[in-house]
Amino acid sequence: MTENSQKNLINPNWEQHGYIQVYTGDGKGKTTASLGLAMRALGREWKVLIIMFTKGGNDYGELNSFRQLSDKISNNLTIVQAGLDRIVYKNNQSEADNIEIKKGWELAKKAILNNEYQLIILDEANIAIDMGILDIDEVVDTLKKKPQEQEIVLTGRNAHSKIIKIAHLVSKIEPIKHYWDIGIHARKGIEY
């Protein structure tokens, strides 16, 4: 590549730059997309941190899979569940939920600012922000301070406009049709 053609590129070192991604909307697949990205990064020997806000317990298929990864891959993966043994919604939120979620945020903040991981997934962080558990301005301030090479992904419905504004990629997943509408409940291996 000549020097002139390199000047015409927006970022000639794009592969060395990390971005902020957001997966939001009411459709199914936000966490699934982020975990697929985690597997891709692990396959490239990246250090990956996944913090699952509002989700606790062990009955998630993805956790079972991650536990069975080879030592070489699993040594680069850290998963933190920042929630009780249930999924948190506005109508069942408790102070104990708030405490667990805030602990998870403190770990995330430290990992971001200390540049400990190449990829950090903040699963359901949008929900924790929407419920008022995480302070939007603190989250935005921390994200703005991320190391240049670090990739950060936030998932969950109702992404705050301030998050969308600073993100480099935003995907809004909208349902067109869902089998839940005809009474099908969450299924092992598909929804969890």
N, C-alpha and C positions, 0 to 999 in steps of 0.2 A: 504494500500500500504506500502510495507516495505521500509526502508531507501535505500537499495540497488537498488530496482526497480525504486525509485524516482530519483536516481542519473543518471539513464539511459535515462531519459526523457530530451529532449532539453530544455523545459521550463515547469516545473511542475505547474507553476502558470499562464499558458497561458490565462486563462479566465480573469485574472486581467491585462492583457497587451493590449495596444492599438497599432494598426498597421496603416500603410499608404497604402491605396488602390487606384488604378487607373483604371478607365474604359475609354478606348480610342478606336480608330479605326473609320472607315467610316460607320459602320453599325448603324442601329437604335437600341436604347435601353439603352444607357449609362446613361442618366438622369433617365430613368424609373427604372433601376437597383438601382441607388443610393437612389431614393425616396422610393423604396420598403424596402431598408435597414433602412431608417429613420422611416418608420412605424413600423418595427420590433423593433427598439431601443425604440421608444416611448411606445410600448406595454410592455416594460420592465422598464418603468418609467425613462428612460435616459433623460438627458437634451440634446437637439439637436438644432444645428444651421445650417441653410441652407442659403448659399449666392449664389444667381443666377447671375453670371457674364454674361454680354452681353445680358441679358434678362430683359426687363421692361414691364410695362403694367399689366393689370389684366385678360387678356383673356387666362388663362391657367387652364385647368381642375384640375390640382393638387392643385393650389391655392384655387380654389372653395372648393375642398374636405377638405383641411387643415383648412379652415375657419369654417367648420362645425363640427370639432372634439369636443368632450366633453371638458368641462373646465379642468378636471383633466389631460387630455392628452395635450391640447393646451397650458396649463401653462408651459409645458416643451419644447415647440417649439418656435423658433424664425426664421423667414424668412426675409431675406434682399434681395431686388432686386437692384443689382448694375448695372443698365443699363437704357437706355431710353425706351420709349414705342415702341420698335421694337427689332428684333434680329440683332446683329452687325456682319458684315462680313468685310473682308479686303476692299471690294469695296465700302462700305458705312460708314466706320469708320470716326468719327469726333472727334474734341477736347472735345466736351461735353460728348461723350462716354468714352473717356479716363479719364475724371474727375470722372465720376460716378463709373467706374470700380476701379479706384485707391482708392476712398472712401470706396468701399466695401472691398478692400484688407486691408486697415488700420483697419477696424472693425474685419476682420478675424484674422489678426496678433495679435491684442489685445486679442481676445477671445482665441487664441491658447496659447499665452504666459501667460495669466492670469488663464488658466485652468478653464474657465467658463462653458464648455460643455464637455460631454462625447463623443459625436459624432459631427464632423463638416464636412459638405458637401460643397465643393467648386465647384459648378456646372459650367461647362464651363471654369474653370480656365485654362485648357490646351489651350483653344482658346485664352484667354487673354494673356497668355505667348507667344504663337505662333505669335500673332499680334504685339508683342513688347510693349504692354501696361503695363504688369507686368514684373518686372525684374527677370529673372530666378534665378540668384544667391541669391537675397533677399528671394525669395520664398523657395528655397532649404534650406537656412540658418535658416529660421523660422521653417520649417518643422522638421529640425534636432533638434530643441530646444523644440519640443512638449513634454508635460508631458507624462510619460511612459504609463499611463492608457488611454490616449486619442486616439480615432480612428479618422482618417482624410481620407476623400475620395475626389479625384479630378476626374472630368469628362471632356470630350471633346476630339475632334479629335487632332491629331498631338501632343501627349504627348512628351515633351522634353526628350531627353536621360538622362539628369541629374535627372529628376523626376523619370523616370523608374528605374534608378540606386538605388535611396534611398527607393523606394517603396517596400513593403513586398508582395503585391499582385498586379498583373497587368493583366487585361483582355482586350484583343484586340477584339473588336466586328467588324467583317467583313461582308459586305453584300454579299450574294450569289445571291439573287434575291430580287427586291424591286418593288412594284407597281408604284412608282414614275417614273420608267423607261418607263412605258406605258402611262404616262400623268396624273396619279392620283395625285391630290394636297393634301396638309396637311389637315387632317380631325379632326374636333372637337371630343374630347373624345378618340382619338387614338394618334395623333401627338401633340396635345396641349389641 
